[in-house]
Amino acid sequence: MPGFELFGDAEKKEVLDVLDSGILMRYGFDSLRNGHYKAKDLESEINKRFNVKYSQLTSSGTSAITMALAVSGIGSGDEVIIPSFTFVASFEAIIMIGAVPVVVDIDESLTLDIESVENAITDKTKAIMPVHMCGSMADMDALKRISNKYSLILIEDACQAIGGTYKGKPLGTIGDLGCFSFDFVKTITCGEGGVVVTNNKEFALKLDNFSDHGHDHIGSDRGAELHPYIGYNFRISELNAAVGLAQFRRIDEFLNIQKLNYTIIKNNLEGIKNITFRNIPSGGIESYSFLNFFLEDIAIAREVIKSFALSGIDSCFHYFDNNWHYIRNWNHLKQIKSLYPLSDDLNKGLSNLKDKDFSKSDNFIGRNISCLIKLSWSKEEVNRRAKVMENCIKNVINS
Ligand SMILES: Cc1ncc(COP(=O)(O)O)c(C=O)c1O
């Protein structure tokens, strides 16, 4: 991550195609658009690459998750299980459709702890949403088994993990629906954008309609189209799709760089006593978007992160103290700071979060440091960085 570091002629060409025609909307205006359908083209390239039947581009990863929930028929009072380590979009999307986010512990994979998932299931549970944080996955076989056993929808948030695989399948294509983000800091960027992928025809049709005010997209007169149900505007623009199309065609180039840079740094850190790496479930291959490792305790992790900052090592995060990605600092959620009234079910569900014990997650996130892998580093830069990181960690451990 992130693909914007390597913007070039391919991205410019696709954007200029759109500007030349002047048609920035993905639907309609067929006679004016010089045959350019960037969003449609990107969707078919995503289908081909991920071996899925359907994909629906959206305005963001957050709207992708919201749509995946909505087309699954999840709504008021239903419960959706998510991990304690994720991006705020997970609970925002669930709350937006009136459902209740049920936050559970993670394990050393930094994703859903299987036992905690099973313990959280009630008769209101409708879906499990694993989040493939920092490029790697939960035990997807176990989650599939649990979803089948309790007839739950499995929605993968693969927003940070494009290119990762599990038992040969691309992350995002294992559950009923998978969501990706193409925001500005993702491996593949549209500037802003996202996509939902699925093999379910009924979901696909609903995604298409729902993302565009419920339009049925039948015929060629937009004004005469019918609205089989209430939708919303989660459309992507042609300009954003054009950037994404050029970036998506470069996915292997980006993933290869990511893996190379990750491997150089990991090889350097591997020899250090007392550091361990996140657990990758058997059969899983990371996207290599982040390198995650654990120190012995929180105090050491805090000292290492300080030492990284003083030594010019940017883009490494101690999520325990960061307020975006871990439950510990989500005070706005725990205090239910909503701008508008929420249902009784939601208020009740959210009020449980304040006092819930997340000591299991604290143990992993407290000791974890997560380092973004950039695409623009030169080989010398990665090698230098790896050496500096190694020295910082050794100095802290030995002090
Ligand atoms: C795990 C995860 N889910 C969802 C999102 C939301 O994506 P977007 O920023 O495109 O709305 C992000 C964005 O950072 C993310 O990291």
The ligand as an SDF file (V2000), in Angstrom:
LIG
                    3D

 16 16  0  0  0  0  0  0  0  0999 V2000
  -10.6660   -2.6220    7.2600 C   0  0  0  0  0  0  0  0  0  0  0  0
  -11.3460   -1.4740    6.6100 C   0  0  0  0  0  0  0  0  0  0  0  0
  -12.6510   -1.5350    6.3550 N   0  0  0  0  0  0  0  0  0  0  0  0
  -13.3020   -0.5300    5.7500 C   0  0  0  0  0  0  0  0  0  0  0  0
  -12.6390    0.6120    5.3680 C   0  0  0  0  0  0  0  0  0  0  0  0
  -13.4120    1.7210    4.7420 C   0  0  0  0  0  0  0  0  0  0  0  0
  -12.9870    2.0160    3.4510 O   0  0  0  0  0  0  0  0  0  0  0  0
  -13.2130    3.4770    2.8320 P   0  0  0  0  0  0  0  0  0  0  0  0
  -12.1730    4.3840    3.4030 O   0  0  0  0  0  0  0  0  0  0  0  0
  -13.0210    3.2620    1.3630 O   0  0  0  0  0  0  0  0  0  0  0  0
  -14.5860    3.8740    3.1670 O   0  0  0  0  0  0  0  0  0  0  0  0
  -11.2730    0.7330    5.6100 C   0  0  0  0  0  0  0  0  0  0  0  0
  -10.5380    1.9560    5.2370 C   0  0  0  0  0  0  0  0  0  0  0  0
   -9.4800    2.2440    5.7260 O   0  0  0  0  0  0  0  0  0  0  0  0
  -10.6000   -0.3420    6.2510 C   0  0  0  0  0  0  0  0  0  0  0  0
   -9.3130   -0.2760    6.5310 O   0  0  0  0  0  0  0  0  0  0  0  0
  1  2  1  0
  2  3  1  0
  2 15  2  0
  3  4  2  0
  4  5  1  0
  5  6  1  0
  5 12  2  0
  6  7  1  0
  7  8  1  0
  8  9  2  0
  8 10  1  0
  8 11  1  0
 12 13  1  0
 12 15  1  0
 13 14  2  0
 15 16  1  0
M  END
$$$$
